[in-house]
């Protein structure tokens, strides 16, 4: 489950328009919980019943399905699309009464939480009890309200039946929603109240967007650094960061897991993802390393393909390029180890890969790194797939090499996040994973195995021990 934004408020306050606009801008899912209650009301009216038990039986035979695409949200009862039918006058007049039934609210609460749990990156959920009941631990809670007259004007524009006294209808609904025994309309104690009476849609959206930005809830764009082993990916990342974070050694295959670092350039913050050497025909542990690189392609918003310009494009690079094209994501071709003009003249052969203009850099000496970062930033989306300052409790898995830390993380996560091999020392960089259990989300950190004489080690083992020490310092439980 990704970031959850809860937007509560009375009818006509602008929740739907605002929620959809936020979801579209962020690239998140959208859920109109009011539509679910309207759908149940429609089912009750179609079956001419107000008995809760009967309504639940009808709901099982015609299950409600909500399409969470904010550009085209639709709702179905069984195979029937009822997106427009639920906005009719009869549904509007009866929805508050049906919604007040405890059995109906309990059933729809389960449906809502299932839809929310399926949102990988994030979801904007609107309703009347989202922040107080449905998602009480939402990352951001908004209570959106407006003057009754302003709300009536907005709702009149949407209402097809002009004979209805919209203002009176809203006042009656406010009374029912705020006085019902189960989950009444209320302001969550930690919600931010926004009065949209004198705000247009863009202004309302901008206020909420600024809150998301201030709380670092907008996903940072992810740039995956991909390439064959030993082409200088980790050295390039250290150049971007301005410090030695990624482990570097003049030996192929030093980086194995996909590791993320936060980077900033030109006022834009983003995530750089280091990956293991990507091979077209891997064997042994390289199979898992290459698989991790391919997963990075799926997770990233921008792909940066690094080639050793001194070696030039190999047949294996052509095979990898085919995978890159299939990803259909913004792509940057980087020719590394171009230390001077002579090397640059020879590196123009990288045009043959068919990925457009190659950007030439020397990760070791810094030549061309600024121009490369300018081009990377130009390709970044406004919102990406990573979150920062998520507030999750951190647990570090600490232990000697080859005691099963990575296997434990994978078992908890239910996926192959860390590379597991019988060889001691497989994990070299800390690997984070969000895991949900017991109703809470925790951040688990897999680390390199601790050794007695780590201070006397050299190369990759020494730096791996430093990464483990840093992970230990930033966790709350080890």
ZILINFEN-V911909 format. One record per backbone hydrogen bond with DSSP energy under -0.5 kcal/mol. CO is the residue of the C=O (numbers start at 1). NH is the residue of the N-H. If there is no record, write none. Layout:
BEGIN
((CO:NH) (CO:NH))
END
This chain:
BEGIN
((3:123) (4:6) (4:139) (4:140) (5:7) (5:125) (6:8) (6:142) (7:127) (8:144) (10:13) (14:18) (15:19) (16:20) (17:21) (18:22) (19:23) (20:24) (21:25) (22:26) (23:27) (23:28) (29:124) (31:33) (31:126) (32:35) (32:36) (33:37) (34:38) (35:39) (36:40) (37:41) (38:42) (39:43) (40:44) (41:45) (42:46) (43:47) (44:49) (45:48) (50:52) (51:55) (52:56) (53:57) (54:58) (55:59) (56:60) (57:61) (58:62) (60:63) (63:78) (65:67) (65:76) (66:68) (67:74) (68:30) (68:70) (69:72) (74:67) (75:82) (75:83) (76:65) (76:78) (77:80) (79:81) (80:77) (80:82) (82:86) (84:87) (85:88) (88:92) (89:93) (90:94) (91:94) (91:95) (94:98) (95:99) (96:100) (98:101) (101:105) (102:106) (103:107) (104:108) (105:109) (106:110) (107:111) (108:112) (109:113) (110:114) (111:115) (112:116) (113:117) (114:118) (116:119) (118:120) (119:2) (121:3) (122:29) (123:5) (123:125) (124:31) (125:7) (126:33) (127:9) (128:186) (129:133) (129:134) (130:135) (133:136) (135:138) (140:6) (141:192) (142:8) (142:144) (143:145) (143:194) (145:196) (147:151) (148:152) (149:153) (150:154) (151:155) (152:156) (153:157) (154:158) (155:159) (160:162) (161:164) (164:166) (165:169) (166:170) (167:171) (168:172) (169:173) (170:174) (171:175) (172:176) (173:177) (174:178) (175:179) (176:180) (177:185) (181:183) (186:188) (188:191) (191:193) (192:143) (194:145) (194:196) (196:199) (200:204) (201:205) (202:206) (203:207) (204:208) (205:209) (206:210) (207:211) (208:212) (209:213) (210:214) (211:215) (212:217) (212:218) (213:216) (216:388) (219:384) (220:386) (221:271) (222:224) (222:301) (222:302) (223:273) (224:226) (224:304) (225:275) (226:306) (227:278) (228:231) (232:236) (233:237) (234:238) (235:239) (236:240) (237:241) (238:242) (238:243) (243:245) (249:251) (251:254) (255:277) (256:276) (257:259) (259:274) (261:272) (263:270) (265:268) (268:265) (270:263) (271:223) (271:273) (272:261) (272:274) (273:225) (274:259) (277:279) (279:282) (283:286) (284:287) (285:288) (285:289) (286:290) (287:291) (288:292) (289:293) (290:294) (291:295) (292:296) (293:297) (294:298) (295:299) (296:300) (301:330) (302:224) (303:305) (303:332) (304:226) (304:306) (305:334) (306:228) (307:309) (307:336) (308:311) (308:312) (314:318) (315:319) (316:320) (317:321) (318:322) (319:323) (320:324) (321:325) (322:326) (323:327) (324:327) (324:328) (325:328) (330:303) (332:305) (332:334) (333:335) (333:359) (334:307) (334:336) (335:361) (336:309) (337:339) (340:344) (341:345) (342:346) (343:347) (344:348) (345:348) (346:349) (347:350) (348:351) (349:352) (350:353) (351:354) (357:333) (358:360) (359:335) (361:338) (362:366) (362:367) (366:369) (367:362) (368:372) (369:373) (370:374) (371:375) (372:376) (373:377) (374:378) (375:379) (376:379) (377:380) (386:220) (393:443) (394:476) (394:477) (395:445) (396:398) (397:447) (399:450) (400:403) (404:408) (405:409) (406:410) (407:411) (408:412) (409:413) (410:414) (410:415) (415:417) (423:426) (431:446) (433:444) (435:437) (435:442) (437:440) (440:437) (441:393) (442:435) (442:444) (443:395) (444:433) (444:446) (445:397) (446:431) (450:401) (451:454) (453:456) (453:457) (454:457) (458:461) (458:462) (459:463) (460:464) (461:465) (462:466) (463:467) (464:468) (465:469) (466:470) (467:471) (468:472) (469:473) (470:474) (471:475) (477:396) (478:398))
END
